[in-house]
Amino acid sequence: MNESVVINTGPLITLARIDALDIVGDMPFCFVCPQEVRDELDEGVQAGYSQISPSWLKVLPLKRNLSPLAVISLDRGEAAVIQLASEQGILRVCIDEWKGRRAALAVGLKVTGVLGILGRAKRLGIIPAIKPFVQKAVNAGIRYDSQLVKQVLCAAGE
């Protein structure tokens, strides 16, 4: 069985904006999200943004209500991603926002982001290069730390 990854709203939006959703669907992972992330994506559509509904994304409900403490420090999507991972025994989450990444690491989860997903896709031979996607992200107004981009590209041999 494929390893599961709980993915947050931000990475889904980024992947859509850089035309990389199909790449993720070709990866040997089961990507899931909590209903809160699906709700955030649907709210975006109502605000005029494109629909993001990849066929590979499975929506799972939380078993308990979100912790009020988590919602105070994180947005609902991030809090729900971390809680869903904990409830389902899923070890890896995909979160790009720094606050959410720190919170996930603090509770013992493995954290990746869009750049990590692209790096894995290249290692698996799904894409030939990461750099064109990084350039699309920059052109779309998505900001990454320049040192992080340099490290990811270097690790990928680019």
mmCIF file of the C-alpha atoms, coordinates in Angstrom:
data_MODEL
# 
_entry.id   MODEL 
# 
loop_
_atom_site.group_PDB 
_atom_site.id 
_atom_site.type_symbol 
_atom_site.label_atom_id 
_atom_site.label_alt_id 
_atom_site.label_comp_id 
_atom_site.label_asym_id 
_atom_site.label_entity_id 
_atom_site.label_seq_id 
_atom_site.pdbx_PDB_ins_code 
_atom_site.Cartn_x 
_atom_site.Cartn_y 
_atom_site.Cartn_z 
_atom_site.occupancy 
_atom_site.B_iso_or_equiv 
_atom_site.pdbx_formal_charge 
_atom_site.auth_seq_id 
_atom_site.auth_comp_id 
_atom_site.auth_asym_id 
_atom_site.auth_atom_id 
_atom_site.pdbx_PDB_model_num 
ATOM 1   C CA . MET A 1 1   ? 0.000   0.000  0.000   1.00 0.00 ? 1   MET A CA 1 
ATOM 2   C CA . ASN A 1 2   ? 1.161   3.533  -0.756  1.00 0.00 ? 2   ASN A CA 1 
ATOM 3   C CA . GLU A 1 3   ? 2.200   5.853  2.042   1.00 0.00 ? 3   GLU A CA 1 
ATOM 4   C CA . SER A 1 4   ? -0.438  8.460  2.847   1.00 0.00 ? 4   SER A CA 1 
ATOM 5   C CA . VAL A 1 5   ? 0.230   12.199 2.954   1.00 0.00 ? 5   VAL A CA 1 
ATOM 6   C CA . VAL A 1 6   ? -2.200  14.754 4.393   1.00 0.00 ? 6   VAL A CA 1 
ATOM 7   C CA . ILE A 1 7   ? -2.066  17.852 2.185   1.00 0.00 ? 7   ILE A CA 1 
ATOM 8   C CA . ASN A 1 8   ? -3.019  21.411 3.070   1.00 0.00 ? 8   ASN A CA 1 
ATOM 9   C CA . THR A 1 9   ? -4.821  24.065 1.008   1.00 0.00 ? 9   THR A CA 1 
ATOM 10  C CA . GLY A 1 10  ? -1.741  26.156 0.166   1.00 0.00 ? 10  GLY A CA 1 
ATOM 11  C CA . PRO A 1 11  ? 0.210   23.368 -1.559  1.00 0.00 ? 11  PRO A CA 1 
ATOM 12  C CA . LEU A 1 12  ? -2.891  22.343 -3.539  1.00 0.00 ? 12  LEU A CA 1 
ATOM 13  C CA . ILE A 1 13  ? -3.331  25.922 -4.764  1.00 0.00 ? 13  ILE A CA 1 
ATOM 14  C CA . THR A 1 14  ? 0.362   26.196 -5.636  1.00 0.00 ? 14  THR A CA 1 
ATOM 15  C CA . LEU A 1 15  ? 0.349   22.866 -7.480  1.00 0.00 ? 15  LEU A CA 1 
ATOM 16  C CA . ALA A 1 16  ? -2.679  24.020 -9.478  1.00 0.00 ? 16  ALA A CA 1 
ATOM 17  C CA . ARG A 1 17  ? -1.088  27.382 -10.294 1.00 0.00 ? 17  ARG A CA 1 
ATOM 18  C CA . ILE A 1 18  ? 2.087   25.742 -11.609 1.00 0.00 ? 18  ILE A CA 1 
ATOM 19  C CA . ASP A 1 19  ? 0.200   23.049 -13.570 1.00 0.00 ? 19  ASP A CA 1 
ATOM 20  C CA . ALA A 1 20  ? 1.618   20.251 -11.406 1.00 0.00 ? 20  ALA A CA 1 
ATOM 21  C CA . LEU A 1 21  ? -1.531  18.537 -10.091 1.00 0.00 ? 21  LEU A CA 1 
ATOM 22  C CA . ASP A 1 22  ? -1.174  15.682 -12.601 1.00 0.00 ? 22  ASP A CA 1 
ATOM 23  C CA . ILE A 1 23  ? 2.400   15.093 -11.422 1.00 0.00 ? 23  ILE A CA 1 
ATOM 24  C CA . VAL A 1 24  ? 1.181   14.476 -7.887  1.00 0.00 ? 24  VAL A CA 1 
ATOM 25  C CA . GLY A 1 25  ? -1.423  12.031 -9.171  1.00 0.00 ? 25  GLY A CA 1 
ATOM 26  C CA . ASP A 1 26  ? 1.380   9.969  -10.735 1.00 0.00 ? 26  ASP A CA 1 
ATOM 27  C CA . MET A 1 27  ? 3.270   9.663  -7.444  1.00 0.00 ? 27  MET A CA 1 
ATOM 28  C CA . PRO A 1 28  ? 3.135   6.488  -5.317  1.00 0.00 ? 28  PRO A CA 1 
ATOM 29  C CA . PHE A 1 29  ? 1.384   8.206  -2.417  1.00 0.00 ? 29  PHE A CA 1 
ATOM 30  C CA . CYS A 1 30  ? -2.209  8.398  -1.264  1.00 0.00 ? 30  CYS A CA 1 
ATOM 31  C CA . PHE A 1 31  ? -2.958  12.102 -0.808  1.00 0.00 ? 31  PHE A CA 1 
ATOM 32  C CA . VAL A 1 32  ? -5.747  12.921 1.626   1.00 0.00 ? 32  VAL A CA 1 
ATOM 33  C CA . CYS A 1 33  ? -7.103  16.110 3.139   1.00 0.00 ? 33  CYS A CA 1 
ATOM 34  C CA . PRO A 1 34  ? -9.577  16.977 5.871   1.00 0.00 ? 34  PRO A CA 1 
ATOM 35  C CA . GLN A 1 35  ? -12.998 18.400 4.991   1.00 0.00 ? 35  GLN A CA 1 
ATOM 36  C CA . GLU A 1 36  ? -11.745 21.804 6.236   1.00 0.00 ? 36  GLU A CA 1 
ATOM 37  C CA . VAL A 1 37  ? -9.230  21.941 3.370   1.00 0.00 ? 37  VAL A CA 1 
ATOM 38  C CA . ARG A 1 38  ? -11.926 20.955 0.849   1.00 0.00 ? 38  ARG A CA 1 
ATOM 39  C CA . ASP A 1 39  ? -14.110 23.730 2.321   1.00 0.00 ? 39  ASP A CA 1 
ATOM 40  C CA . GLU A 1 40  ? -11.304 26.306 1.914   1.00 0.00 ? 40  GLU A CA 1 
ATOM 41  C CA . LEU A 1 41  ? -10.855 25.282 -1.736  1.00 0.00 ? 41  LEU A CA 1 
ATOM 42  C CA . ASP A 1 42  ? -14.627 25.560 -2.317  1.00 0.00 ? 42  ASP A CA 1 
ATOM 43  C CA . GLU A 1 43  ? -14.691 29.001 -0.667  1.00 0.00 ? 43  GLU A CA 1 
ATOM 44  C CA . GLY A 1 44  ? -11.977 30.025 -3.138  1.00 0.00 ? 44  GLY A CA 1 
ATOM 45  C CA . VAL A 1 45  ? -14.216 29.012 -6.052  1.00 0.00 ? 45  VAL A CA 1 
ATOM 46  C CA . GLN A 1 46  ? -17.039 31.138 -4.640  1.00 0.00 ? 46  GLN A CA 1 
ATOM 47  C CA . ALA A 1 47  ? -14.556 34.034 -4.472  1.00 0.00 ? 47  ALA A CA 1 
ATOM 48  C CA . GLY A 1 48  ? -13.773 33.609 -8.167  1.00 0.00 ? 48  GLY A CA 1 
ATOM 49  C CA . TYR A 1 49  ? -10.745 31.302 -8.097  1.00 0.00 ? 49  TYR A CA 1 
ATOM 50  C CA . SER A 1 50  ? -10.393 28.153 -10.203 1.00 0.00 ? 50  SER A CA 1 
ATOM 51  C CA . GLN A 1 51  ? -11.877 24.865 -9.024  1.00 0.00 ? 51  GLN A CA 1 
ATOM 52  C CA . ILE A 1 52  ? -9.235  22.515 -7.579  1.00 0.00 ? 52  ILE A CA 1 
ATOM 53  C CA . SER A 1 53  ? -10.593 18.976 -7.400  1.00 0.00 ? 53  SER A CA 1 
ATOM 54  C CA . PRO A 1 54  ? -7.919  16.471 -8.415  1.00 0.00 ? 54  PRO A CA 1 
ATOM 55  C CA . SER A 1 55  ? -9.226  12.924 -8.764  1.00 0.00 ? 55  SER A CA 1 
ATOM 56  C CA . TRP A 1 56  ? -6.366  11.588 -6.622  1.00 0.00 ? 56  TRP A CA 1 
ATOM 57  C CA . LEU A 1 57  ? -7.333  13.644 -3.547  1.00 0.00 ? 57  LEU A CA 1 
ATOM 58  C CA . LYS A 1 58  ? -9.389  11.786 -0.958  1.00 0.00 ? 58  LYS A CA 1 
ATOM 59  C CA . VAL A 1 59  ? -11.322 13.862 1.600   1.00 0.00 ? 59  VAL A CA 1 
ATOM 60  C CA . LEU A 1 60  ? -11.528 12.373 5.099   1.00 0.00 ? 60  LEU A CA 1 
ATOM 61  C CA . PRO A 1 61  ? -13.595 13.717 8.015   1.00 0.00 ? 61  PRO A CA 1 
ATOM 62  C CA . LEU A 1 62  ? -12.059 14.449 11.389  1.00 0.00 ? 62  LEU A CA 1 
ATOM 63  C CA . LYS A 1 63  ? -13.142 12.136 14.207  1.00 0.00 ? 63  LYS A CA 1 
ATOM 64  C CA . ARG A 1 64  ? -13.253 15.006 16.725  1.00 0.00 ? 64  ARG A CA 1 
ATOM 65  C CA . ASN A 1 65  ? -13.904 18.718 16.562  1.00 0.00 ? 65  ASN A CA 1 
ATOM 66  C CA . LEU A 1 66  ? -10.869 20.886 15.940  1.00 0.00 ? 66  LEU A CA 1 
ATOM 67  C CA . SER A 1 67  ? -8.972  21.872 19.044  1.00 0.00 ? 67  SER A CA 1 
ATOM 68  C CA . PRO A 1 68  ? -9.795  25.524 19.874  1.00 0.00 ? 68  PRO A CA 1 
ATOM 69  C CA . LEU A 1 69  ? -6.154  25.991 20.916  1.00 0.00 ? 69  LEU A CA 1 
ATOM 70  C CA . ALA A 1 70  ? -4.933  24.822 17.477  1.00 0.00 ? 70  ALA A CA 1 
ATOM 71  C CA . VAL A 1 71  ? -7.338  27.150 15.667  1.00 0.00 ? 71  VAL A CA 1 
ATOM 72  C CA . ILE A 1 72  ? -6.081  30.129 17.676  1.00 0.00 ? 72  ILE A CA 1 
ATOM 73  C CA . SER A 1 73  ? -2.500  29.671 16.451  1.00 0.00 ? 73  SER A CA 1 
ATOM 74  C CA . LEU A 1 74  ? -3.080  28.145 12.991  1.00 0.00 ? 74  LEU A CA 1 
ATOM 75  C CA . ASP A 1 75  ? -5.635  28.541 10.243  1.00 0.00 ? 75  ASP A CA 1 
ATOM 76  C CA . ARG A 1 76  ? -8.417  25.938 10.179  1.00 0.00 ? 76  ARG A CA 1 
ATOM 77  C CA . GLY A 1 77  ? -6.899  24.022 7.274   1.00 0.00 ? 77  GLY A CA 1 
ATOM 78  C CA . GLU A 1 78  ? -3.475  23.639 8.886   1.00 0.00 ? 78  GLU A CA 1 
ATOM 79  C CA . ALA A 1 79  ? -4.979  22.703 12.249  1.00 0.00 ? 79  ALA A CA 1 
ATOM 80  C CA . ALA A 1 80  ? -7.215  20.122 10.555  1.00 0.00 ? 80  ALA A CA 1 
ATOM 81  C CA . VAL A 1 81  ? -4.323  18.673 8.501   1.00 0.00 ? 81  VAL A CA 1 
ATOM 82  C CA . ILE A 1 82  ? -2.270  18.103 11.649  1.00 0.00 ? 82  ILE A CA 1 
ATOM 83  C CA . GLN A 1 83  ? -5.236  16.677 13.552  1.00 0.00 ? 83  GLN A CA 1 
ATOM 84  C CA . LEU A 1 84  ? -6.231  14.353 10.681  1.00 0.00 ? 84  LEU A CA 1 
ATOM 85  C CA . ALA A 1 85  ? -2.670  13.041 10.420  1.00 0.00 ? 85  ALA A CA 1 
ATOM 86  C CA . SER A 1 86  ? -2.678  12.334 14.165  1.00 0.00 ? 86  SER A CA 1 
ATOM 87  C CA . GLU A 1 87  ? -6.116  10.695 14.130  1.00 0.00 ? 87  GLU A CA 1 
ATOM 88  C CA . GLN A 1 88  ? -5.320  8.488  11.111  1.00 0.00 ? 88  GLN A CA 1 
ATOM 89  C CA . GLY A 1 89  ? -1.767  7.605  12.152  1.00 0.00 ? 89  GLY A CA 1 
ATOM 90  C CA . ILE A 1 90  ? -0.377  9.288  9.025   1.00 0.00 ? 90  ILE A CA 1 
ATOM 91  C CA . LEU A 1 91  ? 3.223   10.372 9.534   1.00 0.00 ? 91  LEU A CA 1 
ATOM 92  C CA . ARG A 1 92  ? 3.682   12.861 6.682   1.00 0.00 ? 92  ARG A CA 1 
ATOM 93  C CA . VAL A 1 93  ? 1.963   16.174 5.959   1.00 0.00 ? 93  VAL A CA 1 
ATOM 94  C CA . CYS A 1 94  ? 2.380   18.629 3.082   1.00 0.00 ? 94  CYS A CA 1 
ATOM 95  C CA . ILE A 1 95  ? 2.270   22.184 4.411   1.00 0.00 ? 95  ILE A CA 1 
ATOM 96  C CA . ASP A 1 96  ? 4.105   25.187 2.940   1.00 0.00 ? 96  ASP A CA 1 
ATOM 97  C CA . GLU A 1 97  ? 3.327   27.843 5.556   1.00 0.00 ? 97  GLU A CA 1 
ATOM 98  C CA . TRP A 1 98  ? 6.038   28.207 8.187   1.00 0.00 ? 98  TRP A CA 1 
ATOM 99  C CA . LYS A 1 99  ? 3.736   28.333 11.232  1.00 0.00 ? 99  LYS A CA 1 
ATOM 100 C CA . GLY A 1 100 ? 1.939   25.153 10.188  1.00 0.00 ? 100 GLY A CA 1 
ATOM 101 C CA . ARG A 1 101 ? 5.215   23.384 9.409   1.00 0.00 ? 101 ARG A CA 1 
ATOM 102 C CA . ARG A 1 102 ? 6.589   24.244 12.861  1.00 0.00 ? 102 ARG A CA 1 
ATOM 103 C CA . ALA A 1 103 ? 3.413   23.012 14.568  1.00 0.00 ? 103 ALA A CA 1 
ATOM 104 C CA . ALA A 1 104 ? 3.472   19.742 12.598  1.00 0.00 ? 104 ALA A CA 1 
ATOM 105 C CA . LEU A 1 105 ? 7.133   19.153 13.427  1.00 0.00 ? 105 LEU A CA 1 
ATOM 106 C CA . ALA A 1 106 ? 6.428   19.899 17.095  1.00 0.00 ? 106 ALA A CA 1 
ATOM 107 C CA . VAL A 1 107 ? 3.949   17.003 17.265  1.00 0.00 ? 107 VAL A CA 1 
ATOM 108 C CA . GLY A 1 108 ? 6.367   14.617 15.563  1.00 0.00 ? 108 GLY A CA 1 
ATOM 109 C CA . LEU A 1 109 ? 5.095   14.664 11.974  1.00 0.00 ? 109 LEU A CA 1 
ATOM 110 C CA . LYS A 1 110 ? 7.334   14.571 8.908   1.00 0.00 ? 110 LYS A CA 1 
ATOM 111 C CA . VAL A 1 111 ? 6.781   17.715 6.850   1.00 0.00 ? 111 VAL A CA 1 
ATOM 112 C CA . THR A 1 112 ? 7.187   18.344 3.157   1.00 0.00 ? 112 THR A CA 1 
ATOM 113 C CA . GLY A 1 113 ? 6.030   21.118 0.879   1.00 0.00 ? 113 GLY A CA 1 
ATOM 114 C CA . VAL A 1 114 ? 5.584   21.711 -2.821  1.00 0.00 ? 114 VAL A CA 1 
ATOM 115 C CA . LEU A 1 115 ? 9.351   21.889 -3.404  1.00 0.00 ? 115 LEU A CA 1 
ATOM 116 C CA . GLY A 1 116 ? 9.793   18.567 -1.594  1.00 0.00 ? 116 GLY A CA 1 
ATOM 117 C CA . ILE A 1 117 ? 7.022   16.995 -3.668  1.00 0.00 ? 117 ILE A CA 1 
ATOM 118 C CA . LEU A 1 118 ? 8.670   18.231 -6.869  1.00 0.00 ? 118 LEU A CA 1 
ATOM 119 C CA . GLY A 1 119 ? 12.030  16.895 -5.682  1.00 0.00 ? 119 GLY A CA 1 
ATOM 120 C CA . ARG A 1 120 ? 10.502  13.487 -5.040  1.00 0.00 ? 120 ARG A CA 1 
ATOM 121 C CA . ALA A 1 121 ? 8.766   13.554 -8.439  1.00 0.00 ? 121 ALA A CA 1 
ATOM 122 C CA . LYS A 1 122 ? 12.124  14.168 -10.117 1.00 0.00 ? 122 LYS A CA 1 
ATOM 123 C CA . ARG A 1 123 ? 13.821  11.362 -8.156  1.00 0.00 ? 123 ARG A CA 1 
ATOM 124 C CA . LEU A 1 124 ? 11.002  9.024  -9.223  1.00 0.00 ? 124 LEU A CA 1 
ATOM 125 C CA . GLY A 1 125 ? 11.464  10.027 -12.871 1.00 0.00 ? 125 GLY A CA 1 
ATOM 126 C CA . ILE A 1 126 ? 8.006   11.593 -13.137 1.00 0.00 ? 126 ILE A CA 1 
ATOM 127 C CA . ILE A 1 127 ? 9.433   14.977 -14.150 1.00 0.00 ? 127 ILE A CA 1 
ATOM 128 C CA . PRO A 1 128 ? 12.820  15.709 -15.761 1.00 0.00 ? 128 PRO A CA 1 
ATOM 129 C CA . ALA A 1 129 ? 13.474  18.946 -13.846 1.00 0.00 ? 129 ALA A CA 1 
ATOM 130 C CA . ILE A 1 130 ? 12.234  21.036 -10.919 1.00 0.00 ? 130 ILE A CA 1 
ATOM 131 C CA . LYS A 1 131 ? 13.480  24.412 -12.127 1.00 0.00 ? 131 LYS A CA 1 
ATOM 132 C CA . PRO A 1 132 ? 10.685  25.052 -14.686 1.00 0.00 ? 132 PRO A CA 1 
ATOM 133 C CA . PHE A 1 133 ? 8.090   24.567 -11.940 1.00 0.00 ? 133 PHE A CA 1 
ATOM 134 C CA . VAL A 1 134 ? 9.974   26.867 -9.576  1.00 0.00 ? 134 VAL A CA 1 
ATOM 135 C CA . GLN A 1 135 ? 10.024  29.482 -12.351 1.00 0.00 ? 135 GLN A CA 1 
ATOM 136 C CA . LYS A 1 136 ? 6.258   29.063 -12.892 1.00 0.00 ? 136 LYS A CA 1 
ATOM 137 C CA . ALA A 1 137 ? 5.746   29.543 -9.148  1.00 0.00 ? 137 ALA A CA 1 
ATOM 138 C CA . VAL A 1 138 ? 7.826   32.724 -9.132  1.00 0.00 ? 138 VAL A CA 1 
ATOM 139 C CA . ASN A 1 139 ? 5.954   33.996 -12.204 1.00 0.00 ? 139 ASN A CA 1 
ATOM 140 C CA . ALA A 1 140 ? 2.657   33.269 -10.411 1.00 0.00 ? 140 ALA A CA 1 
ATOM 141 C CA . GLY A 1 141 ? 3.756   35.393 -7.443  1.00 0.00 ? 141 GLY A CA 1 
ATOM 142 C CA . ILE A 1 142 ? 4.525   32.478 -5.119  1.00 0.00 ? 142 ILE A CA 1 
ATOM 143 C CA . ARG A 1 143 ? 7.496   33.296 -2.925  1.00 0.00 ? 143 ARG A CA 1 
ATOM 144 C CA . TYR A 1 144 ? 10.045  30.841 -1.622  1.00 0.00 ? 144 TYR A CA 1 
ATOM 145 C CA . ASP A 1 145 ? 13.173  31.533 0.378   1.00 0.00 ? 145 ASP A CA 1 
ATOM 146 C CA . SER A 1 146 ? 15.994  31.840 -2.171  1.00 0.00 ? 146 SER A CA 1 
ATOM 147 C CA . GLN A 1 147 ? 18.334  29.687 -0.052  1.00 0.00 ? 147 GLN A CA 1 
ATOM 148 C CA . LEU A 1 148 ? 15.721  26.937 0.136   1.00 0.00 ? 148 LEU A CA 1 
ATOM 149 C CA . VAL A 1 149 ? 15.239  27.004 -3.640  1.00 0.00 ? 149 VAL A CA 1 
ATOM 150 C CA . LYS A 1 150 ? 19.005  26.899 -4.120  1.00 0.00 ? 150 LYS A CA 1 
ATOM 151 C CA . GLN A 1 151 ? 19.285  23.868 -1.757  1.00 0.00 ? 151 GLN A CA 1 
ATOM 152 C CA . VAL A 1 152 ? 16.429  22.002 -3.465  1.00 0.00 ? 152 VAL A CA 1 
ATOM 153 C CA . LEU A 1 153 ? 17.811  22.623 -6.947  1.00 0.00 ? 153 LEU A CA 1 
ATOM 154 C CA . CYS A 1 154 ? 21.331  21.675 -5.846  1.00 0.00 ? 154 CYS A CA 1 
ATOM 155 C CA . ALA A 1 155 ? 20.065  18.451 -4.245  1.00 0.00 ? 155 ALA A CA 1 
ATOM 156 C CA . ALA A 1 156 ? 18.264  17.677 -7.514  1.00 0.00 ? 156 ALA A CA 1 
ATOM 157 C CA . GLY A 1 157 ? 21.411  18.292 -9.525  1.00 0.00 ? 157 GLY A CA 1 
ATOM 158 C CA . GLU A 1 158 ? 20.069  21.409 -11.229 1.00 0.00 ? 158 GLU A CA 1 
# 
